[in-house]
């Protein structure tokens, strides 16, 4: 059984609020609102309901706007609701039914937002995965500043965005938007143990990789005829964030359809005995128990995948990303001379405190890597 008593420890709420603030910024939450929502928290056990209340406020505003025919405002408010519902689920909540409902609410709010703002978005789901395929609003004459005949015919390269231990497809809006703005289609997914898939599935490296493979199969079944666009399935990349960095690397190593990979704040190796209780509890809940979580951590090793990572690879790292028990993926550069490193000295985990210093360059790198294949 997972021990969650640390959630009510003195000072835990204040520490978590401070640590999560840059992450909320990276997810697109207004920091003034974040400070208002979290200011009165005395215990971390209050976190889910405080964030949920913010989400409900945005959802109500979206419904009012929709009733007045204000489509864009309604869509933007639903998207904010999705972010807050997701944030509400960041702690290892002892109320597992509430955690599952928060994930479903985040998923529904994102669906409502896309229906209003991007009606061309498509739901893709299957055994072990669920996500949204979004395409650029207008491919235009060029992709990412580079002339490309296939892009001119609206055949889009694809970036698959893979979340991490406690994240989900609703978190990385800015990452997806940066790719879309450069003419790359984005499939943001939840895999086993993540987001809306968290209820009824468990996080397992092999199972996750197989689920992503099925998501790639689903891309091949997309019928573009009605919309006049297609997917360039010869140009697929994976973008993994935090633990998703390792999961993305595992996909790139085993699936030849993936031609390039970006690992953002990913782990190179994990040491279970050095983890803080928050990490062991969260991983335990995601993996289906402490023993399964420890086995997952013990098996995680990017060095073992290195010989199979032959395509373009970018490692995005923050110099202030120091999580006890985690060796950062930047160490992989010693195993793979062709890997490129984008290092932001003052960046923290997921670099939410420095988005301008990594995200535009990363999106440009991904486009260039796909277009030179």
N, C-alpha and C positions, 0 to 999 in steps of 0.2 A: 504494500500500500504506500502511496506517495505521501510524504510528510509535508504538509502545507502550513505548519504552525508559524513559520518564519514570516508569513504575510502580515501578521499583526505585531511583529517586533517593533519596538520604539525606533523611530527614525527611518523605517523602511519606506514609508509613503513619500517622505520628502526626498529621499535619495532616488527613488524610482521616477518621481516626477521630473527631477533635474536631469537624470540620465535619458529620459524618453523625450525631452523637449526638442533636441535636434532631430530626432527621428520623426516627430510629429511635423516639424518644419519640412523635412524631406518628403513627407507624405502629402504636403500641400495644405496642412491645417494652419490657419491664422494663429500666430503665436500669442497675440493679445487674447484671443478667445481661449486658447489653451491655458493660459495663466488664470483666466477667470474660472474656467471649469475645474481646475485642479487646486485652486488656492485654499479651499476649505477642507481638503482631505486630511483626516487625522489618522486613518488606517488605510492600508492598501486594499483591504476588503471592500472599501467604498468606491474604488476605482471603476468597476464595471458599470454601476448604476449612474455615476456622475457622467461618464462618457456616453452612456446610453441616453441620458436625458438631453445631452447636446444633440445627439443624432435625431432624436424625436422632434426636437425643436426645428431642425433643418427640414425634416420630412414634412412637418406640418406647414412650414413656409412654402415648400415645393408644391404641396397640394393646393394651397391658396393661390399661388401664382398660376398653376395649371388651370384652376377654375376661372381665372381672368384672361386666359388665353396667352399668358406670358411664357411661352414655351422655353426660351433660353434660360430664363431665371429659374423656372421649375427644374430643368435638367441640371443646372449647376447646383441647385440646392439638394437635389437627390444625390448628386455626386459627393457633396459635403457630408450628407447623412451616411453614405457608404463608408467614408473615411472614419467617421466617429464610431460607427458600429464596429468597424474593424479594430480601432484603438481600444474599444471597450473589452475586447477579447485578448488583449496582450498578456494579462497576468494568467498564471496557472490557476484558474478559477475553481474552487472546490465545488461550485454549483455547475455540474457538467451539463445539465439541461439548459441552463441559462447560456453557457458558453456556446452550445450548439445553436440556440436560437439567435444569438448575436451574429454568428457567422451567416445564418440564413438571411437575417435582416440586411447585413452588408451586401450579400449577393443580390437580394431583391432590389435594394436601392440602386445598385450599379446597373441592374437591368432596366429600371425605370429611367435612369439618367441616359443611358445609351439609346433607349427607344425614342427619346426626345431630341437628343443632340446628334446621335450617329445612327440613324435608322438602318444604315447598311451593315452595322455590326452583327455578327452571327454568333450564336451560342454553339459551342462544340463541347460535347460531353461523351463519356464512355466509361468503361471499366477502370475505376481508379482516378479519373480526372474530370474536371469541369472548368470551363473557361470561356473567354470571349475573344473572338477574332475581329480585330479592328483594322480597317484599311485607311490609307491617306484620303483626305477629302478630295484632293486633286493632285494627280501625279505630275501634271505640268510637263514642260519640255525636258526637264532634267530631274535627277534624283541626287540629293546631297551635293548639288553643284557640279555633278559629272554627267555629261551627255551619255545616254544609254538607250539603245533602240528598244529593248524589251520594256523598259519603264515607260517609254513613249507610247507603247501599246497597252499600258496599264497592266503590266505583269510585275507584281510587287515581290521583292525579296521578303523573307519572313524572319522576325526575331521572336523567339519563344522566351517569355519572361518567367523565371522560376523563383518562387519565394523560398524563405528559409524556415527556421525552427518554429517561430511564433508569428510568422507573417502570412500574407495571403494575397491573392490577385488584386484585391482592392487597395493595397497599400502603395504600389509603385506607379501612380498616375504620371508623375513627372518623367520617369524613365520611358514609359510607353509614348507619351506625348512627344518626347525628343526624337524618338525613332519615326513616329508617324509624320512629323514635320519634315523629315528628310526622305520621305517616300518609301519607308519600309513598313510593311504590314506587321502587326503585333498580335501574337497569341499569348495572353496572360492567363495562366492556369493555376488551379489548386490541384496538387497531387495527393496521394494517400497521406492522411494525418494532417492535412493543411486546409485552412479555411472551411469552405462549405463541405469539403470531403472529410473533415475531422471526425464527424460522428459516424461510426461504423467502419472506419479504416484506420490503419496505423502506419506511421512513418517507418519505412524500411528501404534501405538504399537500392536493393535489387528491385523491389516492388515499385519504387518510385520511377526508376529508369524504365521499367517495362510499361508503366502508365504513360510516361512521356512518349515512348515509341508509339503507343496507340493513338496519342494525340497527333503525332506526325502522320500516322495513317489517315486520321480524320481530315487533315489538311488536303490530302490527295483526293478526298471525296467531295470537296467543296465544288459546287457547280457555279461557275461564274457567269453563266449565260445571261441571267436576268439582269445583272448589274454592269455588264460590259467590262469587267476586269478579271484578271487571273492572278494566280500565285506562281512565282518562279521557284519551284521546289528544288531546283538545283542550287539555290542560294538561301540556305537556312542557317541561322545562327542561334545560339542559346545565350541568354543573359541571366546569370544566377547571382542572387544577392544574399549575403551572410551565409548561413548553412546551404542556401540554394546555390552558392558558388561551387561547393563540392558536388551537389546533385547535378548541376549543369555540366561540370567536368566529366562526371560519370557517363552522362548521355553522349557528350562529344567523343569520349573515348570508345564507346561501344556502337554508336550508330553512325554509319558512313554518310547518312543524309545530312548530318550537321557539319557545316564547312568552317565555322568560326565560333569562338566562344569568348565571352567576357565574364570574369569572376570579380565581383565587387565585395570586398571585405569577407572573402571566403576563407574557410579554415584549411590549412595544410595538414594539420594533425591535431587530435584532441587528447587530453589527459583527464579522464574522469575524476580522479582523486583530487584534482586542483579546482574543479568547478565550484562555484558558489551555489547555495541551495536553490536560488531562483532558476538556474540553468538545469540542474539535475531534476527538479520538479517538473519544469516545462517539458524537457525532453522525455521524462518518464510518462507524462500524460500523452504526449504525441506518439510515442513508440509502443504504448500499451503496457507499460510497467517498468520499474527500475532496472530489472535484469535485462530486458530487451533494450532499454536505453543505453545501458553500460556496454552491451555487446555492440550496438550501433557505433558508439563513440570509439570503442577499441578497434573496430575495423576500418574506421575512416582514415585514409592515408593517401594523399594526393601523389606521393612519390610512386606508389604502385600503379597509378594511372598514367604517369608521365610517358612511358614508351608508346602509348596509344594516342597521345594528344599531338597529332601531327599538323593540324591546321593552324591558321592564325589564332593567337591567344593573347588577350589583354588582361593583366592583373591590375585592378584598381585598389589602391591601399591608402589608408590614412595613418599618419605617423603617430597619432594619439589613440589608435585603436588597440587597446590592451585589455583583453578579456582573459581572466585567469583560466588556465587550462587549454587555451587555444593558441596554436602557432599559426600566424597569418600566412595566407597563400603566396605572399611575395617570395617565400622560401622556394617556391616551385621554379623560380627563375634560374636557380642553380642547377636544376635537373633539365631544364629546357632552354637552351641558349636562344631559341627563336622567339620565346615569349617576351612580350613587351610589358613594361611596368609604368603605370601612371601613379606616381606617389605624391600625395598632398601632405606635407609635413605636419600640419595642424589639423588634419582631418580625423574625425572620430569614426566609430563603427558605423558603416553605411554612409559616412561623409555627409550627414544631414546638416552639419554646420558649415559646409563649404560646397554647396551644389554647383555653383558657377565655375568652380575650379576642376570639376571632373566630368559633369554630365554632358556638356556640349562637345568636349573633346572625345569622350567615349562614344557618343552617337556618331560623330564624324568618322572615328576609327572603324566602327562597325560597318558603316556604309562603304567606306573605301575597301575594307577587307572583303566584303561580299562582291563588290563590283570588279575586283581584280581576279576573282576566281575564274 
